Amino acid sequence: MEIGGSSESPNEPPRKGKSKTPRKPKETSTLKQKSPAEFFAENKNIAGFDNPGKCLYTTVRELVENSLDSAESISELPVVEITIEEIGKSKFNSMIGLVDRERVDEALYDDFETAKARERRLAKEARAQEMQAKNAALGKKVKELPASKGVKGRGEASFYRVTCKDNGRGMPHDDIPNMFGRVLSGTKYGLKQTRGKFGLGAKMALIWSKMSTGLPIEISSSMKGQSYTSFCRLDIDIHRNIPHIHLHEKRANDDRWHGAEIQVVIEGNWTTYRSKILHYMRQMAVITPYAQFLFRFISDIPDKNVTVKFARRTDVMPPVPLETKHHPSSVDLLLIKRLIAETSKQNLLQFLQHEFVNIGKSYAERLIGEMGPEFSPKMAVKSLSDQQIVRIHQLFRQAKFDDPTGDCLSPAGEYNLRLGIIKELHPDMVATYSGSAHVFEGHPFIVEAGVSVGGKDVKQGLNIFRFANRIPLLFEQGADVVTRTALKRINWGSYKINQTQDKIGVFVSIVSTKIPFKGTGKEYIGDDITEIATAVKSAIQQCCIQLKSKIVKKMQAREQQERKRNLSRYIPDASAAVYDVLREMAQSYASKKQRIEEKDAEIIRKVSEHLITKETLREKLAEHVEKVDYEMALEYATQSGVSEEPREDIFIQSLEPDHKFIDFHSPIFVFRLVC
Ligand SMILES: Nc1ncnc2c1ncn2[C@@H]1O[C@H](COP(=O)(O)OP(=O)(O)OP(=O)(O)O)[C@@H](O)[C@H]1O
């Protein structure tokens, strides 16, 4: 392949329409390097910074997620305040010291409109309005008119100051510049379930602010017990990928505050991303019910202002995720070399035993025996040759290891998920399920799911809510493993759920030490990992099985009610008809026209004496319907077997870890008395 040259052969005639003078092929292509910061500035879409609106959304996300990670890392119930302040053009200009300037040459601007064009546009809009009024007067359905387009043009850029304050761990004074001014630097690279992973998000917000407003980022931070707060104003040297510090100083911390406050001014678009941002906050509140969020949008136009407080709904936080060691089946050559370089262990036996999960002493000895005669338990691990490391790697890939346990993970918990679903959708029924840990490429993961039917503001069909490491995922829904599984691999009909007619809520939360996101924007999990797809399917199915039994019971109750209603409907007519017959018989009997058998005489007598009336017949029939209905229901239940229905075990859990209990069993429930 030619690099930088023309693809035409020198003997070929020049192509039609092309310049006759052949382009001079470049002698050499110039070798260039790019810093990570440059790369991400040029490809910011892969980090979720696609357009101004999405940039505003992703900035909010990155800051909120950092705040939650930070508070949770010190087991502090998170309190996060996020403010987006709209900055008008004049205010922005004065912030950067630019004087506002009136337009002089109007026709120069993209949104310029001639007087004639303006007249035509206004006339067209007036006609549309007239038509709409006419249709409304005729009672026809009227379509809402699009907002007046005004004049074409790209429009003014909108600027926003985004501030996020938390009560988290804070940051060491000297680390702040690198944490915010060096792409791919962070504290979350270890093997641990965290929202952040790449060491990129906050830097992307800064890169975007540098690209769109040129303004630096400001960080205030204090760690627990620290007598000062660190203040840092910095931007990033994109070409060298290093922080460019404007101010970095220590200030008094009289309130003994701990946490961080980050402030960045960026271009954005609140109008188009308002609902996405609010959705994100709401879903974050659902999956993080132990946090308190205060979200504010502040504008010069008070009508546009928004304040939403998501109150804390529980004080119980999921356990802090633990840092874990690598599983032997998940490591590659590079990683083994890095672990060897970093280990404090002296010999191979200790190294295998301590740097990996699921390798005990005797198993390590067996592995070393299997590696060959040139390996021994006591050999210095740092003396291993490249070939020997390859041998270890090969064995790791082929040998059997127990799966990692998933103890290091911290799922949201079924209780939180159920709480979230009920709060979010107010469904008619809901089922939740929390699976055990599974493994993908040596990384443990847990899938939790919830399925609901019915509810407020829920559209018909599937409403899918996805969470990964307790982050709501709002974009790229179609390609996500959860959406695909719910749409294609669940036979909703077999659980008596109508996929198109019912209002179905599907909530799936996946936690892992490594979420295989597609791209660094953390927007969706691909559908190509069989282990995850299988676990997601099974979790949704488990919810559906629970729902099916509830739905069947509901249907039976409805059928029973219908049967009763049908029978009761005929009571007045039936009792009137029977009474008329009896009355006629009584009259014939009285006029001796008819002979009546002894056993019927009693009834006829009672009819004549008005002891049996239309009313008494009606009452007796109603009583009978009631009795028959009850007996039929009982018979049905015995036939279909109440005991075959899944029994719902309800336990009131003891607060003490060490508890004794007695179970009282009945066919339909079990009651556990904790002593
Ligand atoms: N609010 C905060 N409180 C404490 N530390 C923070 C806060 N925000 C950022 N940090 C620190 O700065 C580092 C870099 O943050 P950044 O958002 O760039 O990446 P990340 O969160 O590690 O990963 P990701 O790019 O996946 O979000 C974090 O690893 C964390 O140590």
The ligand as a Gaussian input file, in Angstrom:
#p B3LYP/6-31G(d) Opt

LIG

0 1
 N      -14.562000      13.810000      43.676000
 C      -13.410000      13.158000      43.828000
 N      -12.996000      12.801000      45.056000
 C      -11.825000      12.138000      45.243000
 N      -11.008000      11.779000      44.239000
 C      -11.384000      12.099000      42.994000
 C      -12.590000      12.798000      42.711000
 N      -12.669000      12.985000      41.388000
 C      -11.581000      12.400000      40.860000
 N      -10.813000      11.874000      41.802000
 C       -9.518000      11.181000      41.626000
 O       -9.027000      11.509000      40.349000
 C       -8.763000      10.314000      39.612000
 C       -9.033000      10.545000      38.145000
 O      -10.428000      10.704000      37.902000
 P      -11.015000      10.428000      36.459000
 O      -12.455000      10.751000      36.451000
 O      -10.166000      11.122000      35.471000
 O      -10.780000       8.872000      36.224000
 P      -11.379000       7.615000      36.979000
 O      -12.568000       7.993000      37.765000
 O      -10.227000       6.986000      37.732000
 O      -11.754000       6.666000      35.767000
 P      -12.842000       6.906000      34.599000
 O      -12.149000       7.586000      33.492000
 O      -13.246000       5.531000      34.243000
 O      -13.937000       7.717000      35.194000
 C       -9.657000       9.248000      40.218000
 O       -9.106000       7.964000      40.020000
 C       -9.687000       9.668000      41.673000
 O       -8.591000       9.149000      42.363000

